[in-house]
Amino acid sequence: MTHNDEFIGQLESYLDDHEGSTPLPEDVRDAIRAELPLTRQRPPWWPARRSLEMNNMAKMGIAAAAVVVAALLGYNYFVAPNVGGPGLTDPTPTRPATPPPLSGDALEPGTYTLTSEGETAPDVIPFPAGSTITVPAGWSQADGFRVLSEDAMVMFWPWEGDLATVYLDPCQWEDGQVEPPVGPTVDDLANALAGQAQRGDPVPADVSIGGYSGKMVELTVPDDIDFADCDGGEFRSWEGRYHQPGQVDEIYILDVDGQRMVLDSWYLPTISEADNAERQAIIESIQLGGP
């Protein structure tokens, strides 16, 4: 019997005594034999010691060896690839789960599904299936179609009927609206907003968001305006849409498969450069429709 066989026999004896009947399979024996020559051998001056009864030190040594062997086999059989036999294979890749809808107030950073299901008005514009938006930390949501921070918001305007009423003068909005009422196309709305009084004659710019093209009109509020002089103390662009002093609105008007969709991304003059960069990143993250 070789020293290796003697060691294996002692290991089996230990397992029989302390763990029940656990004979080592031949492949386990082979694995142990393969590893034993790699371990540090005792130096020639180490006193040889044989005994029919294993002393405590020997038992501890065998126990430690069992732990090492178990760890080795656990790695070889459950982590490392097997050669010549069945092994664990990589799981089949799965598509990411559908992003959760915008809900609650504060948002965890991540990608969310846009939805207007909470709106019951008959003229609400539905989002294409699978439309998503990605937000960083520190942003909240409202209504399932708008996300906001302390001094900025990225929001869709889902009520198509409101967009027919664009006021001639946002301050004196009771004086009248664009006539005839604004038509259904991208250019109809972009030109009506660009022609409003007190806006500084903005020029609609070509844009693309989420794979769809359209126009962007930047609307500003005059620095020297006194809201007390405006009708109702409000500065309005269209029905239901009013603004705060110094507010800047980027109105993105998109043609989504023949349906006009309006994204209003606004910010206040107090916004930091970092927060404004986050706002722009959110706009660029929007996908209208699934992959």
ABEGO torsion letter per residue (X at the ends): XBAAAAAAAAAAAAAAAAAEBBBBBAAAAAAAAAAAAABBBBBAABBBBBBABBBAAAAAAAAAAAAAAAAAAAAAAAABBBBGBBBBBBBBBBBBBBBBBBBEBBBBBEBBBBBAAABABAABBBBBBGBBBBBBBGBBBBGGABBBBAABBBBBBABAAAAABBBABAABAAAEBBOBBBBABAAAAAAAAAABBGAGGBBBBBBBBGGBBEBBBBBBBBAABBAAABBGGBBBABBGBBBBBGBBBBBBBBBBGGBBBBBBBBBBAABBAAAAAAAAAAAAABBBEBX
